[in-house]
Amino acid sequence: MRKALLLVWIIVAYWCSTPLPIFAAGPNSYQVTGPVLEVSDSMIAVQKGKDRWEIGRDSSTKIDGDLKVGSKVTIQYRMIATSVQVKPEKGKKHAK
């Protein structure tokens, strides 16, 4: 009985001492499908209906196949803020 309790205590102590992974919800993932209008090192332009969609890209963007103008593609992307500027509310004075 003592050996079993000691074993349980060791397992619980080990489990409590290891850092647990923190799972945070990331931004939603979206997709757009259509023919490629333009390709550069920093952007892919796709025709979506009557609209031109420009999706940014960098060296970490994974590309499967030969990406060129005219190819039909499906692009997975996320919307991520690059900067935020908060405007003061109208009619309120700020304390100095």
C-alpha distances in whole Angstrom, upper triangle without the diagonal:
4,5,5,6,9,10,11,12,14,16,17,18,20,21,23,24,26,30,30,33,36,38,41,43,46,50,51,52,56,58,62,64,67,70,70,73,72,70,69,67,65,66,66,69,68,71,69,72,74,72,72,68,67,64,63,61,60,59,55,57,56,59,59,62,66,66,70,72,73,69,67,64,61,60,56,56,55,57,56,57,59,60,61,63,63,66,67,67,71,72,70,70,68,67,68
4,5,5,6,9,10,10,12,14,15,16,18,20,21,22,24,28,29,32,35,37,40,43,46,49,51,52,56,58,62,64,67,70,69,72,72,69,68,66,65,65,66,68,68,71,69,72,74,72,71,68,67,63,62,60,59,58,54,56,55,58,59,62,65,66,70,72,73,69,67,64,61,59,56,56,54,56,55,56,58,59,59,62,62,65,66,66,70,71,68,69,66,65,66
4,5,5,6,9,10,10,12,14,15,16,18,20,21,23,26,27,30,33,35,39,42,44,48,49,50,54,56,60,62,65,67,67,70,69,67,66,63,62,63,64,66,66,69,67,70,73,70,69,66,65,61,60,58,57,55,52,54,53,56,56,59,63,63,67,70,70,67,65,62,59,57,54,54,53,54,53,55,57,58,58,61,61,65,65,66,70,71,69,69,66,66,66
4,5,5,6,9,10,11,12,14,15,17,18,20,22,25,25,28,31,33,37,39,42,45,46,48,51,53,57,59,63,65,65,68,67,65,64,61,60,61,61,64,64,66,64,67,70,68,67,63,62,59,58,56,55,54,50,52,51,54,54,57,61,61,65,67,68,64,62,59,56,55,51,52,50,52,51,53,55,56,56,59,59,62,63,64,68,69,66,67,65,64,65
4,5,5,6,9,10,10,12,14,15,16,18,20,23,24,27,30,32,35,38,41,44,46,47,51,53,57,59,63,65,65,68,67,64,64,61,60,61,61,64,63,66,64,67,69,67,66,63,62,58,57,56,55,53,50,52,51,54,54,58,61,61,65,67,68,65,63,59,56,55,51,51,49,51,50,52,53,54,54,57,57,60,61,62,65,67,64,64,62,61,62
4,5,5,6,9,10,10,12,14,15,16,19,22,23,26,29,32,35,38,41,44,46,47,51,53,57,59,62,65,64,67,66,63,63,60,59,60,60,63,63,66,64,67,70,67,66,62,61,58,57,55,53,52,49,51,50,53,53,57,60,61,64,67,67,64,62,59,56,54,51,51,49,51,49,51,52,54,54,57,56,60,61,62,65,67,64,64,62,61,61
4,5,5,6,9,10,11,12,14,15,17,20,21,24,27,29,33,36,38,42,43,44,48,50,54,56,59,62,61,64,63,61,60,57,56,57,58,60,60,63,61,64,67,65,63,60,59,55,54,52,51,49,46,48,47,50,50,54,57,57,61,64,64,61,59,56,53,51,48,48,47,48,47,49,51,52,52,55,55,59,60,61,64,66,63,64,61,61,61
4,5,5,6,9,10,10,12,14,16,19,19,22,25,27,31,33,36,40,41,42,46,48,52,54,58,60,60,63,62,59,59,56,55,56,56,59,58,61,59,62,65,62,61,58,57,53,52,51,50,48,45,47,46,49,49,53,56,56,60,62,63,60,58,54,51,50,46,46,44,46,45,47,49,50,50,53,53,56,57,58,62,63,60,61,59,58,59
4,5,5,6,8,10,10,12,14,18,18,22,24,27,30,33,36,40,41,43,46,49,53,55,59,61,60,63,62,60,59,56,55,56,56,59,59,62,60,63,65,63,62,58,57,53,52,51,49,48,45,47,46,50,50,54,57,57,61,63,64,61,59,55,52,50,47,47,45,46,45,46,48,49,49,52,52,55,56,57,60,62,59,59,57,56,57
4,6,5,6,8,10,11,12,16,17,21,24,26,30,33,35,39,40,42,46,48,52,54,57,59,59,62,60,58,57,54,53,54,55,57,58,60,59,62,64,62,61,57,56,52,51,49,47,46,43,45,44,48,48,52,55,55,59,61,62,59,57,54,51,49,45,45,43,45,44,45,47,48,48,51,51,55,56,57,60,62,59,60,57,56,57
4,5,5,6,9,10,11,14,15,18,21,23,27,30,32,36,37,39,42,45,48,50,54,56,56,58,58,55,54,51,50,51,52,55,54,57,56,58,61,59,58,54,53,49,48,46,45,44,40,42,41,45,45,49,52,52,56,58,59,56,54,50,47,46,42,42,40,42,41,43,44,46,46,49,49,53,54,55,59,60,58,58,56,55,56
4,5,5,6,9,10,13,13,17,19,22,25,28,31,35,36,38,41,44,48,50,54,56,55,58,57,55,54,51,50,51,51,54,54,56,55,58,60,58,57,53,52,48,47,46,45,44,40,42,42,45,45,49,52,52,56,58,59,56,54,50,47,45,42,41,39,41,40,41,43,44,44,47,47,50,51,52,56,57,55,55,53,52,53
4,6,5,6,9,12,13,17,20,22,26,29,31,35,37,39,42,45,49,51,55,57,56,59,58,55,54,51,50,51,52,54,55,57,56,59,61,59,57,54,52,49,47,46,44,43,40,42,42,45,46,50,53,53,56,59,60,57,55,51,48,46,43,42,40,41,40,41,42,43,44,47,46,50,51,52,56,57,54,55,52,51,52
4,5,5,6,10,12,15,18,21,24,27,30,33,35,37,40,43,46,49,52,54,53,56,55,52,51,48,47,48,49,52,52,55,54,57,59,56,55,51,50,46,45,43,42,40,37,39,39,42,43,47,50,50,53,56,57,54,52,49,46,44,40,40,38,39,38,39,41,42,43,46,46,49,50,52,55,57,54,55,52,51,52
4,6,6,8,9,12,15,18,21,24,27,30,32,33,37,40,43,46,49,52,51,54,52,50,49,46,45,46,47,49,49,52,51,54,56,53,52,49,47,44,43,41,40,39,35,37,37,40,41,45,48,48,51,54,54,51,50,46,43,41,37,37,35,37,35,37,38,40,40,43,43,47,48,49,53,55,52,53,50,50,50
4,6,8,9,12,14,17,21,24,26,30,32,34,38,40,44,47,50,52,52,54,53,51,50,47,45,46,47,50,50,53,51,54,56,54,53,49,48,44,43,41,40,39,36,38,38,41,42,46,49,49,52,54,55,52,51,47,44,42,38,37,35,36,35,36,37,38,39,41,41,45,46,47,51,52,49,50,47,47,47
4,6,9,13,15,18,21,25,27,31,33,34,38,41,45,47,50,53,52,54,53,50,49,46,44,46,47,49,50,53,52,55,57,54,53,49,47,44,42,40,39,38,35,37,37,41,42,46,49,48,52,54,55,52,51,47,44,42,38,37,35,36,34,36,37,38,38,41,41,45,46,47,51,53,50,50,47,46,47
4,6,9,12,16,19,22,24,28,30,31,35,38,41,44,47,49,48,50,49,46,45,42,41,42,43,46,47,49,48,51,54,51,49,46,44,40,39,37,36,35,31,34,34,37,38,42,45,45,48,50,52,49,47,44,41,38,35,34,32,34,32,33,34,36,36,39,40,43,45,46,50,52,49,50,47,46,47
4,6,9,12,15,19,21,24,27,28,32,35,38,41,44,46,45,48,46,43,42,39,38,39,40,43,44,46,45,48,51,48,46,42,41,37,36,34,33,32,29,31,31,35,36,40,43,42,46,48,49,46,45,41,38,36,32,31,29,30,28,30,31,32,33,36,36,40,41,42,46,48,46,46,43,43,43
4,6,9,13,16,18,22,24,26,29,32,36,38,42,44,43,46,44,42,41,38,37,38,39,41,41,44,43,46,48,45,44,40,39,35,34,33,32,31,28,30,30,33,34,38,41,40,44,46,47,44,42,39,36,33,30,29,27,28,26,28,29,31,31,35,35,39,40,41,45,47,45,45,43,43,43
4,6,10,13,15,18,21,22,26,28,32,35,38,40,39,42,41,38,37,35,33,34,35,37,38,40,39,42,44,42,40,37,35,32,30,29,28,28,24,26,26,30,31,35,37,37,40,42,43,40,39,35,32,30,26,25,23,24,23,25,26,28,29,32,33,36,38,39,43,45,43,44,41,42,42
4,6,10,12,16,18,20,24,27,30,33,37,39,38,40,39,37,36,34,32,33,33,36,36,39,37,40,42,39,38,34,33,30,29,28,27,27,24,25,26,29,31,35,37,36,39,41,42,40,38,34,31,28,25,23,21,22,20,22,24,25,26,29,29,33,34,36,39,42,39,40,38,38,39
4,7,9,13,15,17,20,23,27,30,33,36,35,38,37,35,34,32,30,30,31,33,33,36,34,37,39,36,35,32,31,27,26,26,26,26,22,23,24,27,29,32,35,34,37,39,39,37,35,31,28,25,22,20,18,19,18,20,22,24,24,28,28,32,34,35,38,41,39,40,38,39,40
4,6,10,12,15,18,22,25,28,32,34,33,36,35,33,32,30,28,28,29,31,31,33,32,34,36,34,33,29,28,25,24,24,24,25,21,22,23,26,28,32,34,33,36,37,38,35,33,30,26,24,20,18,15,16,15,17,19,21,21,24,25,28,30,31,35,37,35,37,35,36,37
4,7,9,11,15,18,22,25,29,31,31,33,32,31,31,29,27,26,27,28,28,30,28,31,33,30,30,26,26,22,22,22,23,24,21,21,22,25,27,30,32,31,34,35,35,33,31,27,24,21,17,16,13,14,13,15,18,20,20,23,24,27,29,30,33,36,35,36,34,36,37
4,6,9,12,16,19,22,26,28,28,30,29,27,27,25,23,23,23,25,25,27,25,28,30,27,27,23,22,19,18,18,19,21,17,17,19,22,24,27,29,27,30,31,32,30,28,24,21,18,14,12,9,10,10,12,15,17,18,22,22,26,28,29,33,36,34,36,34,36,37
4,7,10,13,16,20,23,26,25,27,26,25,25,24,21,20,21,22,22,24,22,25,27,24,23,19,19,16,16,17,18,20,17,17,18,21,23,26,28,26,28,29,30,28,26,22,19,16,12,10,6,7,7,10,13,15,16,20,21,24,27,28,31,34,33,35,33,35,37
4,7,10,14,17,20,23,23,25,25,24,25,24,22,20,20,21,20,22,20,22,25,22,22,18,18,15,16,17,19,21,18,17,18,20,22,25,27,25,27,27,28,26,23,20,16,14,10,9,6,8,10,13,16,18,19,22,23,26,29,29,32,36,35,37,36,38,40
4,7,11,14,17,20,20,22,22,21,22,22,19,18,17,18,17,19,17,20,23,20,19,16,16,13,14,15,17,19,16,14,15,17,18,21,23,21,23,24,24,22,20,16,13,10,7,6,5,8,10,14,17,20,21,24,26,28,31,32,35,38,38,40,39,41,42
4,7,10,14,17,17,19,20,20,21,21,19,16,15,16,14,16,14,16,19,17,16,13,14,11,14,15,17,20,17,15,15,16,18,20,22,19,21,22,22,20,17,14,10,8,6,5,6,8,12,15,18,21,22,25,26,29,32,33,35,39,38,41,40,42,44
4,7,10,13,14,16,17,17,19,20,18,15,13,13,11,13,11,14,17,15,14,11,12,10,13,14,17,19,17,14,14,14,15,17,19,16,18,18,18,16,13,10,7,5,4,6,9,11,14,18,20,23,24,27,29,31,35,35,38,41,41,44,43,45,47
4,7,10,11,13,15,15,18,19,17,14,11,11,8,9,7,11,13,11,11,8,10,9,13,14,18,20,19,15,15,15,16,17,18,15,16,16,15,13,11,8,6,5,7,8,11,13,16,19,21,24,25,28,30,32,36,36,38,42,42,44,44,47,48
4,7,9,12,14,15,18,19,18,15,12,11,8,8,7,10,13,12,11,10,12,12,15,16,19,21,20,16,16,14,15,15,16,13,14,14,12,11,7,6,4,6,9,11,14,16,20,23,24,27,29,32,34,36,39,40,42,45,46,48,47,50,52
4,7,9,12,13,17,19,18,15,11,9,6,5,6,8,11,10,10,9,12,12,16,17,20,22,22,18,18,15,16,15,15,12,12,11,9,8,5,6,7,9,12,14,17,19,22,25,26,29,31,33,36,37,41,41,43,47,48,50,49,52,53
4,6,9,11,15,18,18,14,10,9,6,6,8,10,12,11,10,10,12,13,16,17,20,22,22,18,18,15,15,14,13,10,9,8,5,5,4,6,9,11,14,16,20,21,24,27,27,30,32,35,37,39,43,44,45,49,50,51,51,54,55
4,6,7,11,14,14,11,7,6,5,7,10,12,13,12,10,10,10,11,13,14,17,19,19,16,16,13,14,13,11,8,7,5,5,6,6,7,10,10,14,15,19,20,23,25,25,28,31,33,36,38,41,42,44,48,48,50,49,52,53
4,7,11,14,14,11,8,5,5,7,10,12,12,11,8,9,9,11,14,15,18,20,21,18,19,16,18,16,14,11,9,5,6,9,10,11,13,13,17,17,20,21,23,25,25,28,30,32,35,37,40,42,43,47,48,49,49,52,52
4,7,11,11,8,6,5,7,10,13,16,15,13,10,10,9,10,12,13,15,17,19,16,17,15,17,16,13,10,8,6,9,10,12,12,14,14,17,17,20,21,22,24,23,26,29,31,34,36,40,41,43,46,47,48,47,50,51
4,7,8,6,5,6,9,12,15,18,18,16,13,12,10,10,10,10,12,14,16,13,14,12,14,14,11,8,7,7,10,11,13,12,14,13,16,16,19,20,21,23,22,25,28,31,34,36,40,41,43,47,47,48,47,50,50
4,5,5,6,9,12,15,18,21,21,19,15,14,11,11,9,9,10,12,14,12,14,13,16,16,13,10,10,10,14,14,16,15,17,15,17,17,19,20,20,22,20,23,27,29,33,34,38,40,42,46,46,47,46,48,48
4,6,8,12,15,18,21,24,24,21,18,16,12,11,9,7,7,8,11,10,13,12,15,16,14,11,12,13,17,17,18,17,18,15,17,16,18,19,19,21,19,22,26,28,32,34,38,40,42,46,45,46,45,47,47
4,7,10,14,17,19,23,23,19,16,14,10,9,6,5,6,9,11,10,13,13,17,18,16,13,14,15,18,18,19,17,17,14,15,14,15,16,16,17,15,19,22,24,28,30,34,36,38,42,42,42,41,43,43
4,7,10,13,15,19,19,16,12,10,6,6,4,5,8,11,13,10,13,13,16,17,15,12,12,12,15,15,16,14,14,12,13,12,14,15,15,17,16,19,22,25,28,30,34,36,38,41,42,43,41,44,44
4,7,10,12,16,16,14,10,8,6,5,6,7,10,13,14,11,13,11,14,14,13,9,9,9,12,11,12,10,11,9,12,11,14,15,17,19,19,22,25,27,30,32,36,38,39,43,44,45,44,47,47
4,7,10,13,13,10,7,5,4,6,9,11,14,17,18,14,16,14,17,17,15,11,11,9,11,11,11,10,12,10,13,13,16,16,18,20,20,23,25,28,30,32,36,37,39,42,43,45,44,47,47
4,6,10,10,8,6,5,6,8,11,13,16,19,19,16,17,15,16,16,15,12,11,9,9,10,9,8,9,9,12,13,16,17,19,21,22,25,27,29,32,34,37,38,40,44,44,46,45,48,49
4,6,7,6,5,6,9,11,15,17,20,23,23,19,20,18,19,19,18,14,13,11,10,11,9,10,11,12,15,15,18,19,22,24,25,27,29,31,33,35,38,39,40,44,45,47,47,50,51
4,6,5,6,7,10,12,16,18,21,24,24,20,21,19,20,20,20,17,16,14,13,13,11,11,11,11,14,15,17,17,21,23,24,27,28,30,32,33,37,37,39,42,43,46,45,49,50
4,6,8,10,13,15,19,21,25,28,28,24,25,23,23,23,23,20,19,16,15,15,13,14,14,15,17,18,20,21,24,26,27,30,31,32,34,35,38,39,40,43,45,47,47,50,52
4,7,10,13,16,20,22,26,29,29,26,26,25,26,25,24,21,20,17,15,17,15,16,17,17,20,20,22,22,25,26,27,29,30,32,34,34,38,38,38,42,44,46,46,50,51
4,6,10,13,16,19,23,26,26,23,24,23,24,24,23,20,19,16,15,17,15,15,15,15,17,17,19,18,21,22,24,26,27,28,30,31,34,35,36,39,41,43,43,46,48
4,7,10,13,16,19,23,23,20,22,20,22,22,21,17,16,13,13,15,14,14,14,14,16,15,17,17,20,21,22,24,25,27,30,31,34,35,36,40,41,43,43,46,47
4,6,10,13,17,20,20,17,19,18,20,20,19,16,16,14,14,15,13,12,12,11,13,12,14,13,16,18,18,21,23,25,27,29,32,33,35,38,39,41,41,44,45
4,7,10,13,17,17,14,17,16,19,19,18,15,15,13,15,15,15,13,13,11,13,11,13,13,15,16,16,19,21,23,26,28,31,33,34,38,39,40,40,43,43
4,7,10,14,14,11,13,13,16,18,17,14,15,14,16,15,15,12,11,8,10,8,10,10,12,14,14,17,20,23,25,28,31,33,35,39,39,40,39,42,43
4,7,11,11,9,13,13,17,18,18,14,15,16,18,17,17,15,14,11,11,9,10,10,11,13,12,16,19,21,25,27,31,33,35,38,38,39,38,41,41
4,7,8,6,9,10,14,16,16,13,14,16,18,17,17,14,14,11,11,9,11,12,13,15,14,18,21,24,27,30,33,35,38,41,41,42,40,43,43
4,5,6,9,11,15,17,16,14,16,18,21,19,20,17,17,14,14,12,13,14,14,16,14,18,22,25,28,31,34,37,39,43,42,43,41,43,43
4,6,8,10,14,16,16,14,17,19,22,20,21,18,18,15,15,14,16,17,17,19,17,21,25,28,31,34,37,40,42,46,45,46,44,46,45
4,6,9,13,15,16,15,18,20,23,21,21,18,17,14,13,12,14,16,15,18,17,21,24,27,30,34,37,39,42,45,45,45,43,45,45
4,6,10,13,14,12,15,17,19,17,17,14,13,10,10,10,12,14,15,18,17,21,24,28,31,34,37,39,42,45,45,46,44,46,46
4,7,10,12,11,15,17,19,16,16,13,12,10,10,11,14,17,18,21,21,25,28,31,34,37,40,42,45,49,48,49,47,49,50
4,6,8,7,11,14,15,13,13,10,11,9,11,13,16,19,20,23,23,27,30,33,36,39,43,44,47,50,50,51,50,52,52
4,7,8,12,15,15,12,12,10,11,11,12,15,18,21,23,26,27,30,33,37,39,42,46,47,50,53,53,54,53,55,56
4,6,9,13,13,10,11,10,12,13,15,17,21,24,26,29,29,33,36,39,42,44,48,50,52,56,56,57,55,58,58
4,6,10,11,8,10,10,13,14,17,19,22,25,27,30,29,33,36,39,42,45,48,50,52,56,56,57,56,58,59
4,7,9,7,9,8,11,11,14,16,20,22,24,27,26,30,33,36,39,41,45,46,48,52,52,54,52,55,55
4,6,6,9,10,13,13,17,18,22,24,26,28,28,31,34,37,40,42,45,47,49,53,53,54,53,56,56
4,6,9,10,14,14,18,19,23,24,26,28,28,31,34,36,39,41,45,46,48,51,52,53,53,56,56
4,6,9,13,14,18,20,23,25,28,30,30,33,36,38,41,42,46,47,49,53,53,55,54,57,58
4,6,10,12,16,18,22,24,26,29,29,33,35,38,41,43,46,47,49,53,53,55,54,57,58
4,7,10,14,16,20,22,25,28,29,32,34,37,39,41,45,46,48,51,52,54,53,56,57
4,6,10,13,16,19,22,25,26,29,31,34,37,39,42,43,45,49,49,51,50,53,54
4,7,10,13,16,19,22,24,27,29,32,35,37,40,41,43,47,47,49,48,51,52
4,6,10,13,16,19,20,24,26,29,31,34,37,38,40,44,44,46,45,47,49
4,7,11,13,17,18,22,24,27,29,32,35,36,39,43,42,44,43,45,46
4,7,9,13,15,18,20,23,26,28,32,33,35,39,39,40,39,42,43
4,6,10,12,15,17,20,22,25,29,30,32,36,36,37,36,38,39
4,7,9,12,14,17,19,22,25,26,29,32,32,34,32,35,36
4,6,9,11,15,17,20,23,25,28,31,30,32,30,32,33
4,6,7,11,13,16,20,22,24,28,27,28,27,29,30
4,7,10,14,17,20,22,25,29,28,28,27,29,29
4,7,10,13,16,19,22,25,24,25,23,25,26
4,6,10,13,15,18,22,21,21,20,22,23
4,6,10,13,15,18,18,18,17,19,20
4,7,9,12,15,14,15,14,17,18
4,6,9,12,12,13,12,15,17
4,6,9,8,9,9,12,14
4,6,6,9,10,13,16
4,6,8,11,14,17
4,7,10,13,16
4,7,10,13
4,7,9
4,6
4
